[in-house]
Amino acid sequence: MVQTEFQDVMLPDPQEEQKADAAFGTAEALQKMARLDPVSGLFNRRQFIEDFGFGLSAESNDEQNVVVLLTLATTEQFTGIIRALGHNFVDEVVRHGASRLRELLSDEIRLYHVGQQSFAFALSLDENDDAPRILMALERAFSEPLICNGIPIRNQVGIGLNRSGGVVFDASEALRGAFVASQDSRRKNKSWAWYDESSDQAHLRSFRLLADLGRLMDAPDQVTAAQFSLHYQPKIDLQTGGCCGVEALMRWTHPNLGFISPVEFISLAEATAMITPLTRWVFRQGVAQRAAWHREGINARISLNVSPINLAEPDFADFVLETCREKGVAPEMMEIEFTESAQTMDSELTLAQLSRLRDEGVRVAIDDFGSGYSNMRYLRSIPADALKIDKSFILTLDTDDKNRKIVPTIIDLGQQLGFAVVAEGIETAASYNTLTDWGCDEGQGFFMSKPLAEPVFRDWYNSCSHPKVA
């Protein structure tokens, strides 16, 4: 600043003004850059939210405001491209995808790059137009591979549409809804999908369950035990009628959501790293229960389910055997059940761990035989002691002539290969008697007993010398 000799007034210094202007220009440029994606050169998610923070506007009352979001590929596909060709190549894929999109959209439509492989724009559509021309054009355009550096990249595009609707418009939430719809379109093998609240609620429920599951795994034992428990379904020696073991089945009673089916939360856990702490919690509880039963004179082997993912963990066999040692439980009183999969059968580590557990005395059972992988080549050499026939064959045994041919064949094959054969899903006296006549070794099902809470199982076990029916 410059001070005059006539008054104590500070006048602007021209040089400082130029610096201020330059600084302002730089700040403005930086602000603009912060709203541009450096890879595609398009406006980014931040700019989308700023542009539509006060909602979308349709040109007439007969039109709807719609957010359209397109994802170029699945996360798995992008990861595979990065692994094979590197991040720079992925950037090229994104730029080619953006260019193809830009060619299809009119100049009036602003295109945004809102995620690594996701682009969004807003449309005003006639409320009766469920298949607008622009979407059909997108479908046709992306049915052709993107050619990047001479390499054709097959697209796995998902397109989601979300009506803005209502008085309140949350731009961030509108994008999220459109993204959910884009995933639904790919999952349902559709060209595009509208946002569906019921589907979204299912996604939100899954996210909540995983979050709560993670908190429970880190919580003190008494907190976890307030929601998690094991129920025990008896296994019956079909030739003597006595109880020879139990299968431990996990139960989750959520404080707000109530009973959560194992089919739901275990499949979620298997899709994440959560399956490891979950399985190990079940093992520790099961082994501790086996130790308690030993003190009470209950002589029943406990069978615990493991995921193929668990069997691929390098320290899994160490964990199982160490847990048995800590609780003073003989490995012979424990069994693991696993379902065949390509991952299981093709892994040297998995097969080595199964062999070690079996050598130490742990019984190994192939679960759900006949429903999935069931490769006869692996059945010949897999280190296992028992074969569990999938319940889908047993539930209709009384009425399905084909199953009445298949099941005795499995029993005979399994026994000739040295397996104890177990039938699960026995729900009628007729099925029970038929399997007994066919020489099946063991069985479980509601005819004998449903899964029981531990105190109820104890009473059931002690109720008679050869318990059959609960």
Backbone torsions as a table, in degrees:
resi	resn	phi	psi	omega
1	MET	NA	151.8	-178.3
2	VAL	-113.8	129.5	179.0
3	GLN	-100.4	129.0	179.1
4	THR	-81.5	161.1	178.8
5	GLU	-84.6	-8.2	-178.2
6	PHE	-93.0	-24.8	-177.2
7	GLN	-155.4	159.7	178.6
8	ASP	-87.4	56.4	178.4
9	VAL	-111.7	129.1	-178.6
10	MET	-90.2	111.0	179.1
11	LEU	-92.3	151.4	-178.8
12	PRO	-63.6	136.9	174.0
13	ASP	-83.6	124.2	-178.5
14	PRO	-55.0	-39.1	-179.7
15	GLN	-66.8	-39.3	178.8
16	GLU	-68.5	-34.1	176.9
17	GLU	-62.6	-41.6	178.9
18	GLN	-63.7	-39.9	178.0
19	LYS	-63.9	-41.4	-179.6
20	ALA	-64.2	-41.9	178.5
21	ASP	-62.5	-41.6	179.8
22	ALA	-64.9	-41.6	179.1
23	ALA	-63.7	-39.9	178.9
24	PHE	-64.2	-42.1	178.8
25	GLY	-63.5	-39.7	178.4
26	THR	-64.3	-43.8	179.3
27	ALA	-62.2	-40.2	179.5
28	GLU	-66.0	-39.5	179.0
29	ALA	-65.9	-42.0	179.0
30	LEU	-63.2	-39.3	179.3
31	GLN	-64.0	-40.1	178.7
32	LYS	-66.8	-41.3	178.5
33	MET	-62.0	-33.8	-179.7
34	ALA	-67.0	-14.2	180.0
35	ARG	-107.4	9.4	177.7
36	LEU	-115.7	137.6	175.3
37	ASP	-78.5	127.7	-174.3
38	PRO	-69.9	-21.5	-178.8
39	VAL	-83.2	-53.8	-174.8
40	SER	-89.0	-20.8	-174.8
41	GLY	77.5	4.6	180.0
42	LEU	-89.3	162.3	171.9
43	PHE	-63.2	146.9	-173.5
44	ASN	-100.6	-171.8	-177.2
45	ARG	-61.4	-38.3	-179.9
46	ARG	-59.7	-41.1	179.3
47	GLN	-69.5	-36.8	177.0
48	PHE	-58.5	-47.3	-178.7
49	ILE	-64.5	-37.1	178.0
50	GLU	-68.9	-41.4	-178.6
51	ASP	-65.7	-38.4	-173.6
52	PHE	-113.6	21.7	-179.7
53	GLY	-62.4	-22.2	179.5
54	PHE	-108.0	14.4	174.2
55	GLY	101.8	170.9	176.7
56	LEU	-100.6	155.7	178.3
57	SER	-126.1	130.9	176.5
58	ALA	-91.4	157.8	-177.4
59	GLU	-79.2	-23.8	179.7
60	SER	-145.8	167.2	-179.1
61	ASN	-69.1	-16.1	-178.8
62	ASP	-89.1	1.9	-177.1
63	GLU	-110.2	156.6	177.2
64	GLN	-115.1	147.8	175.5
65	ASN	-87.8	126.0	-173.8
66	VAL	-132.0	133.1	170.4
67	VAL	-97.0	127.7	178.7
68	VAL	-112.0	129.7	178.8
69	LEU	-126.5	130.9	179.5
70	LEU	-119.6	127.6	173.4
71	THR	-106.9	131.8	-175.2
72	LEU	-69.9	-34.3	-173.5
73	ALA	-161.1	172.1	174.4
74	THR	-76.3	160.2	176.8
75	THR	-60.0	-38.0	-179.7
76	GLU	-63.0	-40.5	179.8
77	GLN	-66.4	-42.4	179.1
78	PHE	-64.3	-39.9	178.3
79	THR	-62.8	-40.9	177.9
80	GLY	-63.1	-38.8	178.4
81	ILE	-65.8	-42.8	178.5
82	ILE	-60.6	-44.9	-178.2
83	ARG	-61.9	-39.5	-175.3
84	ALA	-84.9	-38.7	-169.2
85	LEU	-123.8	-10.9	175.1
86	GLY	96.5	166.0	-176.7
87	HIS	-66.9	-35.7	-179.2
88	ASN	-62.7	-36.8	178.9
89	PHE	-68.3	-38.6	176.7
90	VAL	-60.7	-40.0	176.6
91	ASP	-59.3	-38.9	178.1
92	GLU	-64.3	-40.3	177.9
93	VAL	-60.5	-43.9	-180.0
94	VAL	-62.1	-44.3	-179.0
95	ARG	-64.9	-39.5	177.9
96	HIS	-66.7	-38.8	177.1
97	GLY	-64.0	-42.4	178.4
98	ALA	-63.3	-41.0	-179.5
99	SER	-64.3	-41.3	179.7
100	ARG	-66.2	-38.3	176.6
101	LEU	-64.6	-45.3	-177.0
102	ARG	-61.1	-34.7	179.4
103	GLU	-66.0	-28.6	-175.9
104	LEU	-86.0	-24.2	-174.5
105	LEU	-94.4	144.9	176.8
106	SER	-69.0	162.1	-178.3
107	ASP	-63.5	-22.8	-178.5
108	GLU	-75.3	-16.3	-177.7
109	ILE	-95.5	120.5	178.7
110	ARG	-85.6	129.9	-179.3
111	LEU	-101.2	137.2	-178.0
112	TYR	-121.7	142.6	174.0
113	HIS	-100.7	101.4	-168.3
114	VAL	-103.8	-2.8	177.6
115	GLY	-163.0	174.7	-174.8
116	GLN	-53.5	-44.3	179.5
117	GLN	-124.4	25.1	-175.6
118	SER	-120.7	136.6	177.6
119	PHE	-127.0	150.1	-178.1
120	ALA	-139.9	153.0	171.7
121	PHE	-155.4	166.6	-177.9
122	ALA	-113.7	142.5	179.4
123	LEU	-131.8	155.0	166.9
124	SER	-108.8	114.8	-174.5
125	LEU	-117.6	148.0	172.2
126	ASP	-63.0	135.7	-173.6
127	GLU	-62.2	-19.4	179.1
128	ASN	-94.5	-0.6	-175.6
129	ASP	-93.7	88.1	-178.8
130	ASP	-83.0	-13.4	179.3
131	ALA	-133.4	67.9	-175.6
132	PRO	-60.6	151.8	-175.8
133	ARG	-58.9	-35.8	-177.5
134	ILE	-62.0	-35.7	-179.5
135	LEU	-71.5	-37.8	176.2
136	MET	-64.8	-35.8	177.2
137	ALA	-65.9	-40.2	177.3
138	LEU	-62.6	-43.3	179.8
139	GLU	-59.5	-45.6	-180.0
140	ARG	-65.2	-43.4	-175.7
141	ALA	-64.1	-41.4	-175.4
142	PHE	-91.7	4.8	170.5
143	SER	-74.8	-18.1	176.3
144	GLU	-92.8	139.7	179.8
145	PRO	-60.7	154.5	169.9
146	LEU	-86.0	127.8	-179.1
147	ILE	-96.1	109.8	-177.5
148	CYS	-119.4	117.9	-178.6
149	ASN	51.9	37.8	177.9
150	GLY	82.6	-1.3	-178.3
151	ILE	-105.6	123.6	177.9
152	PRO	-77.5	128.4	178.4
153	ILE	-111.7	116.5	179.6
154	ARG	-71.5	133.8	-178.4
155	ASN	-86.7	143.5	170.6
156	GLN	-124.0	62.7	-170.6
157	VAL	-71.9	140.3	169.4
158	GLY	-121.6	132.7	-178.5
159	ILE	-123.7	124.4	179.9
160	GLY	-121.0	142.8	179.1
161	LEU	-122.3	138.2	-179.5
162	ASN	-135.1	116.0	176.8
163	ARG	-70.2	133.5	-179.0
164	SER	-69.0	-53.2	173.8
165	GLY	54.6	164.7	171.8
166	GLY	68.4	175.2	-179.4
167	VAL	-82.7	-40.1	-177.5
168	VAL	-91.1	131.2	-179.9
169	PHE	-125.9	119.1	176.2
170	ASP	-106.3	107.9	-174.2
171	ALA	-60.7	-40.6	179.9
172	SER	-64.7	-42.5	179.2
173	GLU	-68.0	-34.5	177.3
174	ALA	-62.9	-40.9	176.9
175	LEU	-64.9	-43.0	-180.0
176	ARG	-60.7	-44.4	179.3
177	GLY	-62.4	-40.4	178.1
178	ALA	-65.7	-36.2	177.7
179	PHE	-65.5	-44.2	177.2
180	VAL	-56.4	-43.9	179.6
181	ALA	-63.9	-37.0	179.8
182	SER	-65.5	-36.7	176.4
183	GLN	-68.3	-36.9	177.1
184	ASP	-63.7	-39.0	-178.8
185	SER	-62.8	-39.8	179.5
186	ARG	-71.7	-42.0	-178.7
187	ARG	-63.9	-36.7	-178.6
188	LYS	-92.3	4.7	179.9
189	ASN	56.4	43.7	176.4
190	LYS	-109.5	156.1	179.1
191	SER	-64.7	-38.4	175.9
192	TRP	-155.7	165.4	-179.9
193	ALA	-144.6	143.0	173.2
194	TRP	-82.5	149.9	175.3
195	TYR	-57.7	130.3	-179.1
196	ASP	-121.8	116.8	-174.8
197	GLU	-61.2	-38.2	-178.9
198	SER	-64.8	-40.3	177.0
199	SER	-65.4	-39.9	179.0
200	ASP	-63.4	-41.4	178.9
201	GLN	-61.4	-36.1	177.5
202	ALA	-64.4	-41.2	177.0
203	HIS	-63.1	-44.2	-179.1
204	LEU	-64.5	-38.1	177.7
205	ARG	-63.4	-43.7	179.1
206	SER	-60.2	-43.3	179.2
207	PHE	-62.5	-42.7	-179.8
208	ARG	-64.0	-43.2	-179.6
209	LEU	-62.0	-42.4	179.0
210	LEU	-64.4	-41.5	179.0
211	ALA	-63.5	-44.6	179.9
212	ASP	-67.5	-35.6	177.9
213	LEU	-62.5	-43.0	178.6
214	GLY	-62.5	-41.1	178.2
215	ARG	-65.1	-38.0	179.9
216	LEU	-66.1	-37.2	-179.8
217	MET	-65.9	-25.6	179.7
218	ASP	-96.0	-4.7	-174.6
219	ALA	-82.5	161.0	173.5
220	PRO	-58.7	155.6	-174.9
221	ASP	-55.3	-39.7	-176.3
222	GLN	-68.0	-30.9	177.8
223	VAL	-70.6	-45.4	179.2
224	THR	-62.8	-43.4	-178.0
225	ALA	-65.9	-19.6	178.5
226	ALA	-71.4	-20.1	180.0
227	GLN	-114.4	-37.3	-178.3
228	PHE	-95.1	145.8	173.3
229	SER	-155.6	165.7	174.3
230	LEU	-112.1	135.0	170.0
231	HIS	-110.0	154.8	-170.9
232	TYR	-124.9	121.2	177.5
233	GLN	-102.7	121.1	-177.7
234	PRO	-62.4	144.7	169.1
235	LYS	-108.7	134.6	-174.6
236	ILE	-111.2	134.4	169.7
237	ASP	-72.8	109.7	-172.6
238	LEU	-69.0	-16.3	-179.9
239	GLN	-91.3	-19.5	177.8
240	THR	-116.2	-20.5	-176.7
241	GLY	82.5	1.0	-179.3
242	GLY	-88.6	158.9	177.5
243	CYS	-80.2	118.8	-177.4
244	CYS	-106.0	-5.9	-179.7
245	GLY	174.3	-177.9	177.0
246	VAL	-141.4	152.5	169.6
247	GLU	-103.3	124.1	179.3
248	ALA	-83.6	125.4	-178.1
249	LEU	-121.7	130.3	-175.0
250	MET	-78.1	142.7	176.0
251	ARG	-128.7	140.6	178.7
252	TRP	-128.1	117.5	174.1
253	THR	-107.6	103.7	-176.2
254	HIS	-78.7	138.6	-176.8
255	PRO	-62.7	-25.5	-179.9
256	ASN	-110.9	-35.2	-174.5
257	LEU	-96.4	-7.9	179.3
258	GLY	78.0	-149.7	-177.1
259	PHE	-68.1	128.4	176.8
260	ILE	-110.3	123.7	-178.2
261	SER	-64.4	137.2	175.5
262	PRO	-58.3	-32.8	178.2
263	VAL	-57.6	-35.8	-178.2
264	GLU	-77.5	-54.5	-170.3
265	PHE	-81.0	-27.0	178.6
266	ILE	-72.9	-37.1	176.5
267	SER	-64.5	-35.5	175.6
268	LEU	-65.5	-43.5	-179.1
269	ALA	-63.7	-37.2	-179.1
270	GLU	-66.9	-24.6	179.4
271	ALA	-83.2	-2.4	-178.9
272	THR	-133.7	-178.7	176.3
273	ALA	-75.1	-2.4	-175.6
274	MET	-68.8	-19.9	-176.2
275	ILE	-65.0	-28.3	-179.1
276	THR	-67.2	-57.3	179.1
277	PRO	-63.9	-31.4	-179.5
278	LEU	-65.6	-48.8	179.6
279	THR	-62.6	-38.6	-177.6
280	ARG	-71.5	-32.2	173.9
281	TRP	-62.9	-45.2	179.6
282	VAL	-60.8	-42.5	-180.0
283	PHE	-63.1	-45.5	-178.9
284	ARG	-62.3	-41.0	178.6
285	GLN	-66.1	-42.7	-178.3
286	GLY	-65.4	-42.7	179.7
287	VAL	-67.3	-39.8	177.0
288	ALA	-62.0	-39.1	179.1
289	GLN	-67.6	-38.6	177.9
290	ARG	-61.9	-39.1	178.1
291	ALA	-64.2	-42.1	179.3
292	ALA	-65.2	-41.0	179.4
293	TRP	-65.1	-35.6	178.6
294	HIS	-59.2	-40.7	179.2
295	ARG	-66.8	-25.1	-178.6
296	GLU	-96.2	1.5	178.0
297	GLY	82.0	14.6	177.3
298	ILE	-88.2	115.7	-172.8
299	ASN	-105.7	71.0	-178.4
300	ALA	-128.5	125.8	176.3
301	ARG	-67.1	138.6	177.7
302	ILE	-100.7	127.7	179.1
303	SER	-105.5	131.2	-177.0
304	LEU	-123.8	138.8	-178.5
305	ASN	-85.6	138.2	175.5
306	VAL	-128.7	153.0	178.2
307	SER	-89.5	151.5	171.5
308	PRO	-53.8	-28.5	177.9
309	ILE	-64.7	-40.6	177.7
310	ASN	-61.6	-41.6	-177.6
311	LEU	-67.2	-18.5	177.8
312	ALA	-88.5	-1.9	177.6
313	GLU	-79.2	124.9	-172.7
314	PRO	-57.8	-29.8	-175.7
315	ASP	-103.0	15.4	-173.5
316	PHE	-65.4	-47.4	179.5
317	ALA	-61.2	-41.0	176.7
318	ASP	-58.3	-43.8	-179.2
319	PHE	-61.7	-46.5	-178.2
320	VAL	-61.0	-48.4	-176.0
321	LEU	-69.7	-38.9	178.7
322	GLU	-66.0	-39.1	177.9
323	THR	-62.3	-40.5	176.5
324	CYS	-62.9	-43.4	-179.5
325	ARG	-64.0	-42.4	-178.6
326	GLU	-60.4	-37.0	-176.7
327	LYS	-94.5	-0.5	179.8
328	GLY	68.9	34.4	-178.5
329	VAL	-106.6	130.4	176.9
330	ALA	-67.6	133.3	179.5
331	PRO	-55.2	-28.3	-179.5
332	GLU	-63.1	-18.2	-179.7
333	MET	-91.5	6.7	179.3
334	MET	-121.1	150.0	177.0
335	GLU	-137.5	143.3	171.3
336	ILE	-114.2	140.2	176.0
337	GLU	-115.5	133.7	176.8
338	PHE	-137.5	150.9	177.5
339	THR	-95.7	133.3	-179.8
340	GLU	-59.7	146.7	173.1
341	SER	-156.7	161.2	177.4
342	ALA	-59.5	-37.3	-179.9
343	GLN	-62.0	-41.5	-178.2
344	THR	-67.9	-50.3	-171.3
345	MET	-73.4	-23.8	-177.5
346	ASP	-95.2	4.1	-176.5
347	SER	-101.8	118.3	177.2
348	GLU	-63.0	-37.6	179.3
349	LEU	-62.2	-45.1	-179.6
350	THR	-61.0	-48.3	-178.4
351	LEU	-64.7	-35.9	178.3
352	ALA	-66.3	-39.6	179.5
353	GLN	-68.9	-39.6	176.1
354	LEU	-60.8	-42.8	179.4
355	SER	-62.3	-42.3	-179.0
356	ARG	-65.5	-46.0	179.4
357	LEU	-59.9	-42.9	-179.6
358	ARG	-65.2	-41.7	178.8
359	ASP	-62.8	-31.4	-179.8
360	GLU	-81.6	-5.7	175.7
361	GLY	112.3	-11.6	178.5
362	VAL	-67.9	130.8	177.9
363	ARG	-77.0	137.1	-178.6
364	VAL	-116.5	127.9	-177.9
365	ALA	-125.1	137.0	173.1
366	ILE	-87.4	117.4	-174.9
367	ASP	-91.7	155.9	173.1
368	ASP	55.2	38.3	-177.6
369	PHE	-63.7	133.0	178.8
370	GLY	100.2	-10.1	-176.1
371	SER	-101.9	-16.3	-173.8
372	GLY	-135.3	-115.2	-172.1
373	TYR	-63.9	-61.3	171.0
374	SER	43.5	51.1	179.1
375	ASN	-82.0	122.0	-175.8
376	MET	-63.1	-29.3	178.6
377	ARG	-62.4	-40.9	179.5
378	TYR	-75.2	-34.5	-179.3
379	LEU	-59.0	-30.9	-178.6
380	ARG	-67.9	-32.1	-171.8
381	SER	-120.3	-1.9	-175.2
382	ILE	-68.5	137.5	179.3
383	PRO	-78.9	87.7	-179.0
384	ALA	-143.2	160.2	-178.6
385	ASP	-110.3	-26.6	-172.6
386	ALA	-134.9	152.2	179.2
387	LEU	-125.3	118.0	180.0
388	LYS	-100.2	116.8	179.4
389	ILE	-71.8	130.9	-178.4
390	ASP	-58.9	140.8	-174.1
391	LYS	-64.9	-18.7	179.4
392	SER	-62.3	-27.4	176.7
393	PHE	-79.1	-28.7	-173.5
394	ILE	-88.0	-35.3	-175.6
395	LEU	-60.2	-30.8	-178.6
396	THR	-109.3	18.8	-175.3
397	LEU	-59.7	-33.4	-177.1
398	ASP	-72.2	-21.6	-171.5
399	THR	-122.8	-16.0	-174.3
400	ASP	-101.9	110.2	-177.6
401	ASP	-63.8	-34.9	179.8
402	LYS	-65.5	-42.8	178.5
403	ASN	-65.5	-29.9	177.7
404	ARG	-70.5	-15.8	173.0
405	LYS	-93.6	-37.4	-176.4
406	ILE	-70.6	-45.9	-172.8
407	VAL	-61.9	-49.0	178.6
408	PRO	-63.1	-28.9	176.6
409	THR	-66.2	-42.3	178.0
410	ILE	-64.2	-42.8	179.7
411	ILE	-59.1	-47.5	-178.4
412	ASP	-65.1	-44.8	179.4
413	LEU	-61.5	-47.9	-178.4
414	GLY	-60.0	-44.6	-178.4
415	GLN	-68.2	-35.8	177.3
416	GLN	-66.3	-27.7	177.6
417	LEU	-87.0	1.8	175.5
418	GLY	92.6	11.5	179.3
419	PHE	-91.7	146.0	162.6
420	ALA	-79.2	130.5	-175.2
421	VAL	-102.0	128.3	-176.3
422	VAL	-118.7	132.3	175.7
423	ALA	-105.5	126.8	176.1
424	GLU	-113.8	148.4	-178.6
425	GLY	97.1	23.0	178.4
426	ILE	-76.9	116.4	-175.1
427	GLU	-123.6	-3.9	179.6
428	THR	-133.9	157.1	176.7
429	ALA	-63.9	-35.0	-179.8
430	ALA	-62.9	-45.1	178.3
431	SER	-63.4	-42.9	179.2
432	TYR	-57.5	-49.1	-177.4
433	ASN	-68.2	-38.4	179.1
434	THR	-63.4	-47.0	179.7
435	LEU	-63.7	-36.8	176.6
436	THR	-62.8	-45.3	179.8
437	ASP	-63.5	-33.6	179.6
438	TRP	-77.5	-4.9	177.2
439	GLY	85.7	16.2	177.0
440	CYS	-60.2	139.1	-172.7
441	ASP	-74.9	-50.5	-174.7
442	GLU	-137.5	162.0	177.5
443	GLY	-153.6	159.0	174.2
444	GLN	-148.0	153.5	-179.2
445	GLY	160.8	172.3	-174.4
446	PHE	-65.6	-21.7	177.4
447	PHE	-62.0	-39.2	178.2
448	MET	-85.6	-49.8	178.6
449	SER	-173.5	141.6	169.1
450	LYS	-76.5	169.7	173.0
451	PRO	-60.0	137.0	-173.5
452	LEU	-121.7	143.0	170.1
453	ALA	-61.7	154.2	-170.7
454	GLU	-55.2	-47.7	-179.5
455	PRO	-63.6	-34.3	179.6
456	VAL	-70.1	-40.4	177.5
457	PHE	-62.5	-42.0	-179.3
458	ARG	-58.4	-45.4	178.4
459	ASP	-64.0	-41.4	179.2
460	TRP	-60.7	-45.2	-177.2
461	TYR	-63.2	-40.2	-176.5
462	ASN	-84.2	-2.8	-172.9
463	SER	-74.6	-27.7	178.4
464	CYS	-157.1	162.0	-173.8
465	SER	-73.7	-29.1	178.8
466	HIS	-129.0	68.6	-174.5
467	PRO	-64.1	137.7	176.1
468	LYS	-124.8	-50.9	-170.7
469	VAL	-117.8	130.1	179.0
470	ALA	-74.7	NA	NA
